[in-house]
Amino acid sequence: MNNRRFLPLIIITFSVLIVVILLSSSLFFTIKPGERGVIFDRFTGLKRDKIYEPGFHVKAPWNELILYDVTETQIEEPLDVLDKNGLSIKVDISVRFHPVFSRVGYLHEIFRGDYVNRLVIPEVRSTVRKVMGRYTAEEIYSTKRSEVEVSIVNETKDILDENFITMRALLIRSINLPEQIKMAIENKLKQEQEALAYQFRLDREKSEAERMRIQAEGEARANAIINSSLTDELLKMRGIEATIRLAESENAKVIVIGSGEGGLPLILGNN
């Protein structure tokens, strides 16, 4: 009798349990590492500011869960671009990026789930063509390649940042010119290097000639000063001093006074 009294409660509990089991896939969900989730409420709309992070979560069964892969993505794009003079250039670009974790709701509202094809790829193509269109083929290929790469990276990053995409890297893997243009540029660069080397040699030889001229002028001025100071009286005095020093030395010698040129002593040694 007492068991029959609890029978309705048991039936209700069992029924609720069955319903929960049947609706479990709509009530409970798990966000995996590298994912973020956003909820679309059928009554109030997209909850773009409520971002679900990795873990176990519960939602109303009538709401839709939208999952976003936020791991780093890489795309490789071969492009045909025109330089400043209208010359066709083939370029290979590699881009690594991921969506801003806290803004996947806004990203979904604007681009749905196809932001790579609707945002990233078109913007990368557009920026590469726009930047390279400001330079000549020679500048892109050699003289200003680093400047071109920096401009492409900075301008692409600015655009993607505005649309909730974090760009990790943009690399120009290769730049291919028509073979004739490439050979012409390489020959020109080679000639410029040879001209620079020749100019360096000329400058070095000019510097050496200038050094030798200055040295010769200095020696000439020194000799002129010395010659102007060598009077007959000074030479005679120096000769007498030398005679005295020789006379005081222990070596055997013969000194003839007054027999040398200008009246200077004539010194005769035993060797």
LOKOLKE-255004 format. One record per residue (C-alpha): residue number from 1; x, y, z. Coordinates in steps of 0.05 Angstrom, whole numbers. Last residue first. Layout:
resi=NUM, xx=X, yy=Y, zz=Z
...
//
This chain:
resi=271, xx=2847, yy=1019, zz=-841
resi=270, xx=2904, yy=1057, zz=-805
resi=269, xx=2861, yy=1121, zz=-804
resi=268, xx=2872, yy=1186, zz=-841
resi=267, xx=2830, yy=1246, zz=-820
resi=266, xx=2834, yy=1310, zz=-860
resi=265, xx=2817, yy=1370, zz=-816
resi=264, xx=2771, yy=1423, zz=-845
resi=263, xx=2802, yy=1483, zz=-882
resi=262, xx=2744, yy=1489, zz=-931
resi=261, xx=2761, yy=1421, zz=-961
resi=260, xx=2811, yy=1383, zz=-918
resi=259, xx=2885, yy=1398, zz=-906
resi=258, xx=2878, yy=1446, zz=-848
resi=257, xx=2900, yy=1397, zz=-793
resi=256, xx=2924, yy=1329, zz=-816
resi=255, xx=2899, yy=1276, zz=-767
resi=254, xx=2929, yy=1207, zz=-768
resi=253, xx=2890, yy=1150, zz=-735
resi=252, xx=2896, yy=1094, zz=-684
resi=251, xx=2831, yy=1078, zz=-648
resi=250, xx=2827, yy=1096, zz=-574
resi=249, xx=2780, yy=1156, zz=-584
resi=248, xx=2799, yy=1225, zz=-558
resi=247, xx=2825, yy=1248, zz=-625
resi=246, xx=2761, yy=1226, zz=-658
resi=245, xx=2719, yy=1267, zz=-610
resi=244, xx=2763, yy=1328, zz=-620
resi=243, xx=2761, yy=1322, zz=-695
resi=242, xx=2684, yy=1316, zz=-694
resi=241, xx=2680, yy=1380, zz=-654
resi=240, xx=2727, yy=1415, zz=-702
resi=239, xx=2685, yy=1393, zz=-761
resi=238, xx=2621, yy=1417, zz=-728
resi=237, xx=2653, yy=1485, zz=-717
resi=236, xx=2677, yy=1488, zz=-789
resi=235, xx=2607, yy=1470, zz=-814
resi=234, xx=2575, yy=1523, zz=-770
resi=233, xx=2625, yy=1576, zz=-796
resi=232, xx=2611, yy=1557, zz=-868
resi=231, xx=2534, yy=1564, zz=-857
resi=230, xx=2486, yy=1504, zz=-855
resi=229, xx=2420, yy=1536, zz=-833
resi=228, xx=2391, yy=1546, zz=-902
resi=227, xx=2408, yy=1474, zz=-920
resi=226, xx=2370, yy=1447, zz=-860
resi=225, xx=2308, yy=1488, zz=-873
resi=224, xx=2308, yy=1468, zz=-946
resi=223, xx=2318, yy=1396, zz=-928
resi=222, xx=2257, yy=1398, zz=-882
resi=221, xx=2215, yy=1433, zz=-935
resi=220, xx=2234, yy=1379, zz=-985
resi=219, xx=2219, yy=1323, zz=-936
resi=218, xx=2150, yy=1353, zz=-922
resi=217, xx=2136, yy=1361, zz=-996
resi=216, xx=2156, yy=1289, zz=-1008
resi=215, xx=2111, yy=1264, zz=-952
resi=214, xx=2052, yy=1306, zz=-978
resi=213, xx=2062, yy=1278, zz=-1048
resi=212, xx=2068, yy=1207, zz=-1022
resi=211, xx=2003, yy=1213, zz=-983
resi=210, xx=1967, yy=1244, zz=-1042
resi=209, xx=1990, yy=1186, zz=-1086
resi=208, xx=1966, yy=1136, zz=-1034
resi=207, xx=1898, yy=1169, zz=-1029
resi=206, xx=1892, yy=1171, zz=-1105
resi=205, xx=1910, yy=1098, zz=-1108
resi=204, xx=1857, yy=1081, zz=-1055
resi=203, xx=1804, yy=1123, zz=-1090
resi=202, xx=1820, yy=1089, zz=-1156
resi=201, xx=1816, yy=1020, zz=-1124
resi=200, xx=1749, yy=1037, zz=-1092
resi=199, xx=1723, yy=1063, zz=-1158
resi=198, xx=1741, yy=997, zz=-1191
resi=197, xx=1705, yy=958, zz=-1136
resi=196, xx=1644, yy=1002, zz=-1143
resi=195, xx=1644, yy=993, zz=-1218
resi=194, xx=1650, yy=918, zz=-1210
resi=193, xx=1592, yy=918, zz=-1161
resi=192, xx=1550, yy=960, zz=-1209
resi=191, xx=1567, yy=914, zz=-1266
resi=190, xx=1545, yy=853, zz=-1225
resi=189, xx=1480, yy=888, zz=-1206
resi=188, xx=1466, yy=904, zz=-1279
resi=187, xx=1481, yy=832, zz=-1299
resi=186, xx=1434, yy=806, zz=-1244
resi=185, xx=1379, yy=854, zz=-1266
resi=184, xx=1385, yy=834, zz=-1340
resi=183, xx=1387, yy=760, zz=-1322
resi=182, xx=1322, yy=767, zz=-1281
resi=181, xx=1288, yy=807, zz=-1336
resi=180, xx=1306, yy=753, zz=-1387
resi=179, xx=1283, yy=697, zz=-1342
resi=178, xx=1215, yy=728, zz=-1326
resi=177, xx=1214, yy=743, zz=-1251
resi=176, xx=1202, yy=695, zz=-1193
resi=175, xx=1198, yy=718, zz=-1121
resi=174, xx=1199, yy=663, zz=-1069
resi=173, xx=1179, yy=647, zz=-997
resi=172, xx=1153, yy=716, zz=-978
resi=171, xx=1135, yy=703, zz=-906
resi=170, xx=1079, yy=730, zz=-863
resi=169, xx=1079, yy=712, zz=-790
resi=168, xx=1035, yy=708, zz=-728
resi=167, xx=976, yy=747, zz=-754
resi=166, xx=922, yy=756, zz=-700
resi=165, xx=853, yy=761, zz=-731
resi=164, xx=798, yy=804, zz=-699
resi=163, xx=779, yy=844, zz=-761
resi=162, xx=819, yy=907, zz=-745
resi=161, xx=879, yy=864, zz=-729
resi=160, xx=874, yy=833, zz=-799
resi=159, xx=880, yy=901, zz=-832
resi=158, xx=938, yy=924, zz=-790
resi=157, xx=975, yy=858, zz=-798
resi=156, xx=969, yy=861, zz=-874
resi=155, xx=998, yy=932, zz=-875
resi=154, xx=1056, yy=914, zz=-829
resi=153, xx=1075, yy=849, zz=-864
resi=152, xx=1070, yy=877, zz=-935
resi=151, xx=1111, yy=939, zz=-916
resi=150, xx=1165, yy=897, zz=-882
resi=149, xx=1171, yy=851, zz=-942
resi=148, xx=1177, yy=909, zz=-991
resi=147, xx=1231, yy=943, zz=-949
resi=146, xx=1270, yy=878, zz=-945
resi=145, xx=1267, yy=869, zz=-1021
resi=144, xx=1290, yy=940, zz=-1035
resi=143, xx=1352, yy=930, zz=-1078
resi=142, xx=1341, yy=859, zz=-1102
resi=141, xx=1278, yy=827, zz=-1130
resi=140, xx=1227, yy=879, zz=-1108
resi=139, xx=1272, yy=937, zz=-1126
resi=138, xx=1290, yy=907, zz=-1194
resi=137, xx=1217, yy=892, zz=-1209
resi=136, xx=1197, yy=964, zz=-1195
resi=135, xx=1160, yy=984, zz=-1132
resi=134, xx=1092, yy=1013, zz=-1113
resi=133, xx=1053, yy=956, zz=-1145
resi=132, xx=1088, yy=910, zz=-1096
resi=131, xx=1050, yy=941, zz=-1039
resi=130, xx=981, yy=938, zz=-1072
resi=129, xx=989, yy=868, zz=-1099
resi=128, xx=1012, yy=841, zz=-1031
resi=127, xx=957, yy=878, zz=-995
resi=126, xx=901, yy=853, zz=-1040
resi=125, xx=925, yy=780, zz=-1037
resi=124, xx=931, yy=782, zz=-961
resi=123, xx=863, yy=815, zz=-954
resi=122, xx=828, yy=765, zz=-1000
resi=121, xx=860, yy=705, zz=-963
resi=120, xx=845, yy=729, zz=-893
resi=119, xx=773, yy=754, zz=-900
resi=118, xx=723, yy=712, zz=-938
resi=117, xx=765, yy=649, zz=-948
resi=116, xx=794, yy=647, zz=-878
resi=115, xx=731, yy=678, zz=-845
resi=114, xx=687, yy=620, zz=-868
resi=113, xx=652, yy=605, zz=-802
resi=112, xx=605, yy=665, zz=-803
resi=111, xx=641, yy=726, zz=-831
resi=110, xx=611, yy=785, zz=-793
resi=109, xx=573, yy=752, zz=-735
resi=108, xx=623, yy=696, zz=-731
resi=107, xx=682, yy=744, zz=-723
resi=106, xx=643, yy=783, zz=-670
resi=105, xx=632, yy=718, zz=-631
resi=104, xx=704, yy=696, zz=-642
resi=103, xx=727, yy=759, zz=-607
resi=102, xx=756, yy=734, zz=-541
resi=101, xx=801, yy=683, zz=-575
resi=100, xx=829, yy=730, zz=-628
resi=99, xx=828, yy=687, zz=-690
resi=98, xx=892, yy=651, zz=-712
resi=97, xx=948, yy=667, zz=-761
resi=96, xx=1005, yy=640, zz=-803
resi=95, xx=1016, yy=667, zz=-874
resi=94, xx=1059, yy=640, zz=-931
resi=93, xx=1067, yy=679, zz=-996
resi=92, xx=1094, yy=655, zz=-1063
resi=91, xx=1104, yy=710, zz=-1115
resi=90, xx=1102, yy=709, zz=-1191
resi=89, xx=1118, yy=776, zz=-1223
resi=88, xx=1085, yy=809, zz=-1284
resi=87, xx=1115, yy=875, zz=-1307
resi=86, xx=1066, yy=934, zz=-1305
resi=85, xx=1118, yy=987, zz=-1292
resi=84, xx=1105, yy=993, zz=-1217
resi=83, xx=1104, yy=917, zz=-1210
resi=82, xx=1046, yy=872, zz=-1227
resi=81, xx=1027, yy=812, zz=-1185
resi=80, xx=1013, yy=738, zz=-1199
resi=79, xx=1004, yy=702, zz=-1133
resi=78, xx=1018, yy=634, zz=-1103
resi=77, xx=985, yy=632, zz=-1034
resi=76, xx=1004, yy=587, zz=-976
resi=75, xx=958, yy=584, zz=-915
resi=74, xx=976, yy=568, zz=-844
resi=73, xx=928, yy=563, zz=-785
resi=72, xx=945, yy=571, zz=-711
resi=71, xx=894, yy=540, zz=-664
resi=70, xx=830, yy=578, zz=-652
resi=69, xx=782, yy=525, zz=-680
resi=68, xx=713, yy=555, zz=-669
resi=67, xx=652, yy=518, zz=-644
resi=66, xx=581, yy=545, zz=-651
resi=65, xx=530, yy=518, zz=-600
resi=64, xx=457, yy=527, zz=-617
resi=63, xx=405, yy=542, zz=-563
resi=62, xx=340, yy=502, zz=-558
resi=61, xx=369, yy=452, zz=-509
resi=60, xx=389, yy=506, zz=-459
resi=59, xx=463, yy=502, zz=-445
resi=58, xx=510, yy=466, zz=-398
resi=57, xx=587, yy=466, zz=-400
resi=56, xx=647, yy=420, zz=-391
resi=55, xx=717, yy=448, zz=-407
resi=54, xx=755, yy=491, zz=-457
resi=53, xx=730, yy=563, zz=-460
resi=52, xx=660, yy=588, zz=-476
resi=51, xx=657, yy=659, zz=-501
resi=50, xx=599, yy=703, zz=-480
resi=49, xx=609, yy=770, zz=-515
resi=48, xx=578, yy=746, zz=-581
resi=47, xx=514, yy=719, zz=-550
resi=46, xx=480, yy=711, zz=-618
resi=45, xx=404, yy=722, zz=-616
resi=44, xx=354, yy=733, zz=-560
resi=43, xx=302, yy=678, zz=-574
resi=42, xx=340, yy=626, zz=-614
resi=41, xx=401, yy=637, zz=-571
resi=40, xx=464, yy=628, zz=-612
resi=39, xx=520, yy=607, zz=-565
resi=38, xx=595, yy=617, zz=-576
resi=37, xx=649, yy=565, zz=-566
resi=36, xx=725, yy=566, zz=-566
resi=35, xx=772, yy=510, zz=-587
resi=34, xx=846, yy=495, zz=-581
resi=33, xx=835, yy=450, zz=-521
resi=32, xx=766, yy=417, zz=-526
resi=31, xx=699, yy=449, zz=-507
resi=30, xx=651, yy=398, zz=-478
resi=29, xx=575, yy=400, zz=-485
resi=28, xx=514, yy=386, zz=-443
resi=27, xx=441, yy=402, zz=-456
resi=26, xx=430, yy=384, zz=-529
resi=25, xx=470, yy=319, zz=-527
resi=24, xx=437, yy=304, zz=-460
resi=23, xx=367, yy=311, zz=-490
resi=22, xx=351, yy=237, zz=-493
resi=21, xx=384, yy=224, zz=-426
resi=20, xx=349, yy=283, zz=-394
resi=19, xx=282, yy=260, zz=-421
resi=18, xx=293, yy=190, zz=-395
resi=17, xx=313, yy=218, zz=-327
resi=16, xx=251, yy=261, zz=-326
resi=15, xx=208, yy=200, zz=-341
resi=14, xx=241, yy=160, zz=-286
resi=13, xx=230, yy=216, zz=-236
resi=12, xx=157, yy=222, zz=-257
resi=11, xx=145, yy=147, zz=-253
resi=10, xx=178, yy=143, zz=-185
resi=9, xx=137, yy=201, zz=-159
resi=8, xx=73, yy=168, zz=-186
resi=7, xx=92, yy=102, zz=-151
resi=6, xx=106, yy=132, zz=-83
resi=5, xx=35, yy=118, zz=-56
resi=4, xx=35, yy=50, zz=-89
resi=3, xx=94, yy=30, zz=-46
resi=2, xx=56, yy=48, zz=18
resi=1, xx=0, yy=0, zz=0
//
